[in-house]
Amino acid sequence: MSLIELEKIFQDKIDKEIRIEPKDWMPEKYRQTLIRQISQHAHSEIVGMLPEGNWITRAPTLRRKVTLIAKVQDEAGHGLYLYSSAETLGISRDEMVSQLNSGKAKYSSIFNYPTTSWADMGAIGWLVDGAAIMNQVPLCRNSYGPYARAMVRVCKEESFHQRQGFEILLVLSRGSEAQRKMCQNAINRWWWPSVMMFGPGDDASPHTAQSMKWKIKRFTNDELRQKFIDICAEQVKLLGMTLPDPDLKWNAAKGHYDFGAIDWTEFWNVVAGNGPCNKERLEARNKAHDDGAWVREAAVAYARKQKDKLSQTKVA
């Protein structure tokens, strides 16, 4: 069968909403696009544990510590689901982790911003996880089966993280003047980076058109960004806070909120590795990986020991 015929069969499946599975024929560019996207997503989940893990011991109450621990644990699980999905495309987890640690592979630039107050944990949950959910829910219907199925579980847990973050900000917004200022300050600092999480505008996004054709993506960057802004512009009213955009206003004719121009300078600086926490976060990730080597080795040794015990019991 010719390459043209194979590509036609492949695209016909996608057009008919038939998911592509690991053993199905697929174009090499489709495979590479998925590896790039899924591995970057997995790396983001793992690196995203670092700023939040740093606040576990400083959370204000035992309840807050427990819920933050649970959230960080969830992020580790998300990374596991996604690495496993990418492995079905023929890349090993060791190779993906090596690409992360060397800096070759990217992760979401949002995790290279500093977390300077407890309110940041709320802003990350509400805004960062909120933007992530907006991106990820359509991925539950993406054309690659293992990725789509992994995203169903990820999105269920991310929705909890978003509610948790909003509740943190809600409590602060009803607290003392200092707590209210902390809440507003966190929103001010995380708003624009969260808006930029959807990636560059459609006219500057090199992968969007092909990913839409292959149904890896279901909506464009600008469509998702607009939906996110529309929702947050209403939710922030419940907090009694404001979003740091003087141009934000409802446009009845469009049925959407108008918003100010995005300054992409800082975004591209962070992506290029020049953000406030780039180097430190990756160094922390590398150290965690190196320090954790003995844990993996101990786990393997323990499993071998238990297996030997079981074998001896059966013989006896």
C-alpha positions in Angstrom: 0.0 0.0 0.0 1.4 3.4 -1.0 2.1 6.2 1.5 -0.6 8.3 -0.1 -3.2 5.5 0.5 -2.0 5.0 4.1 -2.3 8.8 4.8 -5.9 8.8 3.3 -7.0 5.9 5.5 -5.4 7.6 8.5 -7.2 10.9 7.8 -10.5 9.2 7.1 -10.4 7.6 10.5 -9.8 10.9 12.2 -12.6 12.6 10.1 -14.9 9.8 11.3 -13.9 10.3 14.9 -12.2 6.9 15.1 -9.3 7.1 17.5 -5.8 6.2 16.5 -4.3 3.5 18.7 -0.6 2.6 19.2 -0.5 -0.2 16.7 -2.3 1.7 13.9 -0.3 3.2 11.1 0.3 7.0 11.6 2.4 9.6 9.8 5.7 10.3 11.4 4.9 13.9 11.9 1.7 13.0 13.8 3.8 10.8 16.1 6.4 13.4 16.6 3.8 16.1 17.3 2.2 13.9 19.9 5.5 13.1 21.6 6.4 16.8 21.7 3.0 17.8 23.2 2.5 14.9 25.6 6.1 14.9 26.9 5.9 18.7 27.4 2.6 18.2 29.2 4.1 15.5 31.4 7.2 17.6 32.2 4.9 20.5 33.2 3.1 18.3 35.7 6.4 17.2 37.3 8.1 20.6 37.4 4.8 22.1 38.6 5.2 20.2 41.8 8.2 22.2 42.8 6.6 25.7 43.5 3.7 24.1 45.4 5.8 21.5 47.2 7.8 24.4 48.6 4.7 25.7 50.4 3.7 22.5 52.1 5.6 23.2 55.3 4.5 26.8 55.3 0.8 26.3 54.7 -1.2 28.1 57.4 -3.2 25.2 58.8 -3.0 21.4 59.0 -6.0 21.2 56.6 -4.1 23.4 54.1 -1.0 21.2 54.4 -3.0 18.0 53.8 -4.8 19.4 50.7 -1.6 20.8 49.2 0.1 17.4 49.7 -2.8 15.7 48.0 -2.5 18.2 45.1 1.2 17.7 44.7 0.6 13.9 44.7 -2.0 14.3 42.0 0.5 16.2 39.8 3.0 13.4 40.1 0.2 10.9 39.0 -0.6 13.1 36.1 3.0 13.0 35.0 2.9 9.2 35.3 -0.2 8.9 33.1 1.3 11.2 30.5 4.7 9.6 30.3 3.0 6.2 30.0 0.9 7.6 27.1 4.0 9.0 25.3 5.8 5.6 25.7 3.2 4.0 23.5 4.6 6.2 20.7 8.0 4.5 20.9 9.9 6.9 23.1 11.3 5.7 26.5 10.6 7.5 29.8 14.4 7.7 30.4 14.8 9.6 27.1 12.0 12.0 28.0 13.4 12.7 31.4 16.9 13.1 30.0 15.5 15.7 27.6 13.9 17.5 30.5 17.0 17.5 32.7 19.2 18.7 29.8 16.9 21.5 28.9 16.2 20.2 25.5 12.6 19.5 26.2 10.3 22.4 27.2 7.7 22.6 30.0 5.1 25.3 30.7 6.8 28.6 31.3 4.3 29.5 34.0 6.3 27.3 36.4 9.3 29.6 36.2 7.6 32.4 38.1 8.3 32.8 41.8 5.7 32.0 44.5 6.1 34.7 47.1 3.0 34.3 49.3 0.4 31.7 50.4 -2.1 33.5 48.2 0.0 32.4 45.2 -1.2 28.8 46.0 -4.7 30.1 45.5 -3.9 32.0 42.4 -2.1 29.0 40.8 -5.1 26.8 41.6 -7.7 29.3 40.3 -5.9 30.8 37.3 -3.1 28.4 36.3 -5.0 25.2 36.8 -8.1 27.0 35.4 -6.2 27.8 32.2 -4.9 24.2 32.1 -8.4 22.8 32.4 -9.6 25.0 29.6 -6.8 23.6 27.5 -7.1 20.0 28.7 -10.9 19.2 28.6 -10.9 19.2 24.8 -7.9 16.9 24.9 -10.2 14.2 26.3 -11.6 14.0 22.8 -8.3 14.2 20.9 -7.6 11.7 18.2 -4.9 9.6 19.9 -6.5 7.0 22.2 -4.0 6.6 25.0 -3.6 10.4 25.4 -7.4 11.0 25.4 -8.0 8.3 28.0 -5.3 9.7 30.3 -6.7 13.2 30.1 -10.1 12.0 31.4 -8.5 11.2 34.7 -6.3 14.2 34.7 -9.2 16.7 34.1 -11.3 15.2 36.9 -8.5 15.9 39.4 -7.5 19.3 37.9 -11.1 20.5 38.5 -10.6 19.8 42.2 -7.4 21.8 42.1 -9.1 24.8 40.6 -11.9 24.7 43.2 -9.3 24.4 46.0 -7.4 27.4 44.7 -10.5 29.6 44.4 -11.5 28.6 47.9 -8.1 29.7 49.2 -8.6 33.1 47.6 -12.2 33.4 48.7 -11.1 32.9 52.4 -8.4 35.5 52.0 -10.8 37.9 50.3 -13.0 37.8 53.3 -10.2 38.3 55.8 -8.2 41.2 57.1 -7.0 44.1 55.0 -3.5 42.5 54.8 -5.1 39.2 53.6 -7.2 41.1 51.0 -4.1 42.9 49.7 -2.2 39.6 49.5 -5.1 38.1 47.5 -5.2 41.0 45.1 -1.4 41.0 44.7 -1.3 37.3 43.8 -4.1 37.8 41.2 -2.2 40.8 39.7 1.0 38.8 39.3 -0.5 35.6 37.9 -3.2 36.9 35.6 -1.2 37.8 32.5 1.1 34.7 32.7 -2.1 32.6 32.9 -3.6 34.3 29.9 -0.4 33.5 28.0 -0.6 29.8 28.9 -2.7 29.3 25.8 0.3 30.1 23.6 0.8 32.7 21.0 -2.1 34.1 18.9 -3.5 31.9 16.1 -1.6 33.9 13.5 1.7 33.2 15.2 1.1 29.6 16.2 3.1 27.2 13.9 1.4 23.9 15.0 -2.3 24.9 15.4 -3.5 24.3 11.8 -2.0 20.8 11.5 -3.0 19.8 15.0 -6.6 20.9 14.3 -6.7 18.9 11.1 -5.5 15.8 13.0 -7.9 16.6 15.9 -5.2 16.6 18.4 -6.5 20.1 19.2 -10.2 20.9 19.0 -10.0 24.7 19.5 -7.5 27.3 18.6 -5.3 29.2 21.2 -7.3 32.4 20.8 -10.7 30.6 21.2 -9.6 29.0 24.4 -8.0 32.2 25.7 -11.3 34.1 25.1 -13.4 31.5 26.9 -11.0 31.6 29.9 -11.1 35.4 30.1 -14.9 35.4 29.9 -15.2 33.0 32.8 -12.6 34.6 35.1 -14.0 38.1 34.5 -17.2 36.9 36.2 -15.6 34.7 38.9 -13.4 37.5 40.1 -16.5 39.4 41.1 -17.3 36.8 43.7 -13.9 37.5 45.3 -14.5 41.2 45.3 -11.2 41.6 43.5 -10.2 42.9 40.1 -8.2 41.6 37.2 -5.2 43.8 36.3 -6.5 44.9 32.9 -8.1 48.4 32.5 -9.3 47.4 29.1 -11.4 44.5 30.3 -15.1 45.2 29.6 -18.1 43.3 28.4 -18.9 43.6 24.6 -22.6 42.9 24.2 -22.3 42.8 20.4 -19.6 40.1 20.5 -21.0 38.3 23.5 -17.5 38.3 25.0 -15.2 40.4 27.1 -12.8 42.7 25.3 -9.3 42.7 26.9 -6.0 44.6 26.6 -3.1 43.8 24.3 -0.8 41.0 25.6 2.9 41.9 26.0 4.6 38.8 24.8 8.1 40.0 25.6 8.3 38.4 29.1 6.7 35.3 27.8 9.3 34.7 25.2 12.1 35.6 27.6 10.8 32.9 30.0 10.4 30.3 27.2 14.0 31.1 26.2 15.2 30.3 29.7 15.6 33.8 31.0 12.7 33.8 33.5 13.1 34.6 37.2 13.2 30.9 38.3 14.2 29.0 35.1 17.6 27.9 36.2 16.7 27.3 39.9 13.6 25.2 39.1 15.4 23.0 36.6 18.3 22.6 39.1 15.8 21.6 41.8 14.2 19.1 39.4 17.6 17.6 38.5 18.6 17.3 42.2 15.2 15.7 43.0 15.8 13.2 40.2 19.3 12.4 41.4 18.4 12.2 45.0 15.5 9.9 44.2 17.7 7.3 42.5 18.2 5.4 45.7 14.4 5.3 46.3 13.9 3.5 42.9 16.7 1.1 43.6 15.4 0.3 47.1 11.9 -0.3 45.6 13.3 -2.8 43.1 15.3 -4.6 45.8 12.2 -4.7 48.1 10.0 -6.1 45.3 12.7 -8.8 44.5 12.9 -9.7 48.2 9.1 -10.1 48.5 9.0 -12.2 45.4 11.8 -14.5 46.8 9.8 -14.8 50.1 6.7 -15.8 48.2 8.6 -18.4 46.2 10.1 -19.9 49.4 6.6 -20.0 51.0 5.2 -21.9 48.1 8.1 -24.4 48.2 7.6 -25.0 51.9 
